[in-house]
Amino acid sequence: MEWMEELPEPLTPFREKLLESKRHFIEIVPTLEPPTAPWQSCFGGTPYLPKTVDFPTSPDGTQLFFLAQVNLAEMPPLEPFPRQGILQFYIFDDALFGMNTEDPFRQDRFRVVYYPEVVTDRSALQTDFSFLRAYDDLPVYTHLHSGMEFTKEEEVVPLTDQFFTRHLGQDFFEQFGDLQWPLYNYYGEQTSSEGHKMGGYAHFAQEDPREDEQLMLLFQMDTDAEMESMWGDMGTAKFFISEKDLSQMDFSRVMFYWDAY
């Protein structure tokens, strides 16, 4: 965050306040090359699936769509994420990609699956996925299969996150008079929380839906031209979880939300 060392003069008195909001996160960069093993981290393709486990479905038995998986042992450590295991994300091919606007925690048409122990014996894993159905509207092409690379980064609170007002107040930029909008735009550009990531701050095109829920960002997948992913009109998908549930490796209550411009 080199930009924090060269803040515009009106913002320099608030440097320490901004640094109080600093969080670490894991940046995910698609490799655009598929992984070579089913237990490796990836966007799309086919999931790590032991032969003893059924492919995730909606309550009526319709197969969900495998979106991504992260082998947590492959990424740098980040508390309170587990240090091992595979975390998977599934969505649905309806108009909202499985998001439930009335109850965003209801895992009927999306699913978060966690395997705490990873089996690397290929004979024990499902390798033939010809049983999967044809999918309709999705934010990615069904042929997507990309690996992941990880780096640990840090960021301060962005404008769109609910924690901005908690740190700096509802009308923070109004105090700068004629400089209000230039400083607002500068700060927004420097603190963009876009991209694929684990932890840290989420990116919102519209508004933060968490309200009073104390939820952290579990996984974010962004629109990505190189990977040919598009969430609505240049949108971003987010999965949120409480810190307590994550530390206990309990993924039964996860919020799925995506928005676009």
C-alpha positions as CSV (number, residue, x, y, z in Angstrom):
1,M,0.0,0.0,0.0
2,E,2.6,2.5,-1.1
3,W,-0.1,5.1,-1.8
4,M,-0.7,5.4,1.9
5,E,2.7,7.0,2.2
6,E,1.8,9.7,-0.3
7,L,-1.7,10.7,0.8
8,P,-3.1,14.0,-0.5
9,E,-2.5,16.6,2.2
10,P,-6.1,16.8,3.4
11,L,-6.1,13.1,4.1
12,T,-2.8,12.9,6.0
13,P,-4.3,13.6,9.4
14,F,-6.4,10.4,8.9
15,R,-3.5,8.1,8.0
16,E,-3.5,6.3,11.3
17,K,-7.3,6.0,11.3
18,L,-7.2,4.4,7.9
19,L,-4.4,2.0,8.9
20,E,-6.6,0.8,11.8
21,S,-8.9,-0.7,9.2
22,K,-6.1,-2.7,7.5
23,R,-6.8,-6.3,6.7
24,H,-4.9,-9.1,5.1
25,F,-6.4,-11.1,2.3
26,I,-5.4,-13.7,-0.3
27,E,-5.3,-12.5,-3.9
28,I,-6.3,-15.3,-6.3
29,V,-4.9,-15.0,-9.9
30,P,-6.2,-17.5,-12.5
31,T,-3.4,-19.3,-14.3
32,L,-5.6,-20.0,-17.4
33,E,-4.0,-23.4,-17.4
34,P,-6.0,-26.3,-15.8
35,P,-4.6,-28.1,-12.8
36,T,-3.2,-31.6,-13.2
37,A,-4.8,-33.1,-10.1
38,P,-8.4,-33.1,-9.0
39,W,-7.5,-31.9,-5.5
40,Q,-5.8,-28.7,-6.7
41,S,-7.4,-25.3,-6.6
42,C,-9.3,-24.2,-9.7
43,F,-12.1,-22.2,-11.3
44,G,-14.5,-24.5,-13.1
45,G,-13.7,-27.9,-14.6
46,T,-14.7,-30.8,-12.4
47,P,-14.6,-30.9,-8.6
48,Y,-12.7,-33.0,-6.2
49,L,-15.3,-35.6,-5.4
50,P,-14.7,-38.9,-3.4
51,K,-16.7,-41.8,-4.9
52,T,-18.5,-42.1,-1.6
53,V,-20.0,-38.6,-1.9
54,D,-22.9,-37.6,-4.2
55,F,-22.6,-34.6,-6.5
56,P,-24.4,-31.6,-4.9
57,T,-28.0,-31.0,-6.0
58,S,-30.9,-28.7,-5.3
59,P,-33.8,-30.1,-3.0
60,D,-35.6,-31.4,-6.1
61,G,-32.5,-33.4,-7.2
62,T,-31.3,-31.0,-9.9
63,Q,-27.5,-30.9,-10.2
64,L,-25.8,-27.7,-9.1
65,F,-22.9,-26.1,-11.1
66,F,-19.4,-26.4,-9.9
67,L,-17.9,-22.9,-9.7
68,A,-14.6,-23.2,-7.9
69,Q,-12.5,-24.9,-5.3
70,V,-9.6,-23.9,-3.1
71,N,-7.2,-26.3,-1.6
72,L,-6.4,-24.3,1.5
73,A,-3.0,-25.9,1.9
74,E,-1.9,-24.3,-1.4
75,M,-2.5,-20.7,-0.2
76,P,-0.6,-18.7,2.3
77,P,-1.9,-19.0,5.9
78,L,-4.6,-16.5,6.8
79,E,-6.4,-16.5,10.1
80,P,-9.1,-17.8,10.8
81,F,-9.1,-19.9,7.6
82,P,-8.2,-23.6,8.1
83,R,-4.7,-24.5,7.0
84,Q,-5.8,-27.6,5.1
85,G,-8.8,-29.1,3.3
86,I,-10.7,-28.3,0.1
87,L,-13.4,-25.6,0.1
88,Q,-15.8,-25.8,-2.9
89,F,-18.5,-23.4,-4.2
90,Y,-21.5,-24.4,-6.3
91,I,-24.2,-22.3,-7.9
92,F,-27.3,-22.8,-10.1
93,D,-28.1,-21.8,-13.7
94,D,-31.2,-19.7,-13.0
95,A,-31.6,-16.0,-13.5
96,L,-29.9,-15.2,-10.1
97,F,-27.2,-18.0,-10.4
98,G,-28.7,-19.6,-7.2
99,M,-28.9,-16.5,-5.0
100,N,-31.9,-16.3,-2.8
101,T,-32.9,-12.6,-2.3
102,E,-35.3,-13.4,0.5
103,D,-32.9,-15.7,2.4
104,P,-29.3,-15.4,1.1
105,F,-28.2,-18.0,3.6
106,R,-30.4,-20.7,2.2
107,Q,-28.2,-23.3,0.4
108,D,-30.9,-24.7,-1.8
109,R,-29.5,-23.4,-5.1
110,F,-26.0,-22.7,-4.1
111,R,-23.7,-24.8,-1.8
112,V,-20.5,-24.5,0.0
113,V,-18.8,-27.8,0.6
114,Y,-15.7,-28.5,2.8
115,Y,-13.5,-31.6,2.9
116,P,-11.2,-31.4,5.9
117,E,-9.2,-34.4,4.8
118,V,-7.9,-34.6,1.3
119,V,-7.6,-38.0,-0.4
120,T,-4.9,-38.1,-3.1
121,D,-5.6,-41.6,-4.2
122,R,-7.1,-41.1,-7.6
123,S,-8.8,-44.5,-7.5
124,A,-10.9,-43.3,-4.6
125,L,-12.1,-40.2,-6.5
126,Q,-14.8,-39.6,-9.2
127,T,-13.1,-39.1,-12.6
128,D,-16.0,-39.6,-15.0
129,F,-18.5,-36.7,-14.9
130,S,-20.4,-37.6,-18.0
131,F,-23.5,-37.9,-15.7
132,L,-23.7,-34.1,-15.4
133,R,-26.6,-32.3,-17.1
134,A,-26.4,-29.5,-19.7
135,Y,-26.5,-26.1,-18.0
136,D,-28.2,-22.9,-19.2
137,D,-27.4,-19.4,-18.0
138,L,-24.2,-19.1,-16.0
139,P,-21.6,-16.4,-15.2
140,V,-18.9,-18.5,-16.9
141,Y,-18.7,-20.8,-19.9
142,T,-19.0,-24.4,-19.0
143,H,-15.7,-25.2,-20.5
144,L,-13.9,-23.0,-18.0
145,H,-11.1,-24.8,-16.2
146,S,-8.3,-22.6,-14.8
147,G,-5.8,-23.1,-12.0
148,M,-5.1,-20.6,-9.2
149,E,-2.1,-18.8,-7.9
150,F,-2.1,-17.1,-4.5
151,T,-0.4,-14.1,-2.8
152,K,-1.0,-12.6,0.6
153,E,-1.8,-8.9,0.4
154,E,-3.2,-6.1,2.6
155,E,-5.8,-3.4,2.1
156,V,-7.7,-0.7,4.0
157,V,-11.4,-0.3,4.1
158,P,-13.0,0.6,0.7
159,L,-15.8,3.1,0.2
160,T,-18.5,0.4,-0.6
161,D,-17.9,-1.7,2.6
162,Q,-20.2,-1.1,5.6
163,F,-17.1,-0.8,7.7
164,F,-16.1,2.4,6.1
165,T,-18.7,4.4,8.0
166,R,-17.8,2.6,11.2
167,H,-14.2,3.7,10.8
168,L,-14.6,7.2,9.4
169,G,-18.3,8.2,9.7
170,Q,-21.2,8.5,7.3
171,D,-20.3,11.9,5.8
172,F,-16.5,11.7,6.0
173,F,-15.7,13.5,2.7
174,E,-18.2,16.4,3.2
175,Q,-15.7,18.1,5.5
176,F,-13.3,18.8,2.6
177,G,-15.6,21.2,0.8
178,D,-14.7,21.7,-2.8
179,L,-12.3,18.8,-2.6
180,Q,-15.0,16.4,-1.5
181,W,-15.5,14.6,-4.8
182,P,-11.8,14.7,-6.0
183,L,-10.8,13.1,-2.7
184,Y,-13.7,10.7,-2.8
185,N,-12.8,9.5,-6.3
186,Y,-9.1,9.3,-5.4
187,Y,-9.8,7.2,-2.3
188,G,-12.2,5.0,-4.3
189,E,-9.5,4.3,-6.9
190,Q,-6.8,3.5,-4.4
191,T,-8.9,1.2,-2.3
192,S,-10.7,-0.8,-4.9
193,S,-11.5,-4.3,-3.5
194,E,-12.2,-5.9,-6.9
195,G,-10.7,-9.2,-8.0
196,H,-10.8,-12.8,-6.9
197,K,-9.9,-13.2,-3.3
198,M,-10.2,-14.9,0.1
199,G,-10.7,-12.7,3.1
200,G,-10.2,-9.0,3.3
201,Y,-12.9,-6.5,2.0
202,A,-15.6,-7.3,-0.5
203,H,-16.4,-5.3,-3.6
204,F,-19.9,-4.0,-4.1
205,A,-21.4,-2.5,-7.2
206,Q,-24.6,-1.6,-5.3
207,E,-24.7,-1.9,-1.6
208,D,-23.4,-4.1,1.3
209,P,-26.2,-6.5,2.1
210,R,-24.9,-7.6,5.5
211,E,-26.6,-4.9,7.5
212,D,-26.0,-5.9,11.2
213,E,-24.6,-9.3,10.4
214,Q,-21.1,-9.8,11.6
215,L,-19.8,-11.6,8.5
216,M,-16.4,-11.7,6.9
217,L,-15.6,-12.4,3.2
218,L,-15.0,-16.1,2.6
219,F,-14.6,-16.0,-1.1
220,Q,-15.0,-13.5,-3.9
221,M,-15.1,-14.2,-7.7
222,D,-15.1,-11.2,-10.0
223,T,-16.0,-10.6,-13.6
224,D,-12.8,-11.4,-15.5
225,A,-12.5,-10.9,-19.3
226,E,-9.4,-13.2,-19.6
227,M,-11.3,-16.0,-17.8
228,E,-14.5,-15.1,-19.7
229,S,-16.5,-14.8,-16.5
230,M,-19.3,-12.2,-16.2
231,W,-21.6,-11.7,-13.2
232,G,-24.5,-9.7,-14.8
233,D,-23.1,-6.3,-15.9
234,M,-19.5,-6.3,-14.7
235,G,-20.6,-7.7,-11.3
236,T,-18.9,-9.6,-8.5
237,A,-20.0,-12.7,-6.5
238,K,-19.4,-12.9,-2.7
239,F,-19.7,-15.6,-0.1
240,F,-19.8,-14.4,3.5
241,I,-19.4,-16.3,6.8
242,S,-19.1,-15.5,10.5
243,E,-15.6,-15.6,11.9
244,K,-16.7,-18.1,14.5
245,D,-18.2,-20.5,12.0
246,L,-15.1,-20.3,9.8
247,S,-12.8,-21.0,12.8
248,Q,-15.0,-24.0,13.6
249,M,-15.0,-25.1,9.9
250,D,-18.8,-24.9,9.9
251,F,-20.0,-23.9,6.4
252,S,-23.7,-24.6,7.0
253,R,-24.5,-20.8,7.3
254,V,-22.9,-18.9,4.5
255,M,-24.4,-15.9,2.7
256,F,-24.2,-15.9,-1.1
257,Y,-24.7,-12.5,-2.8
258,W,-23.7,-11.0,-6.1
259,D,-24.5,-7.6,-7.6
260,A,-23.7,-5.7,-10.8
261,Y,-23.7,-2.2,-12.2
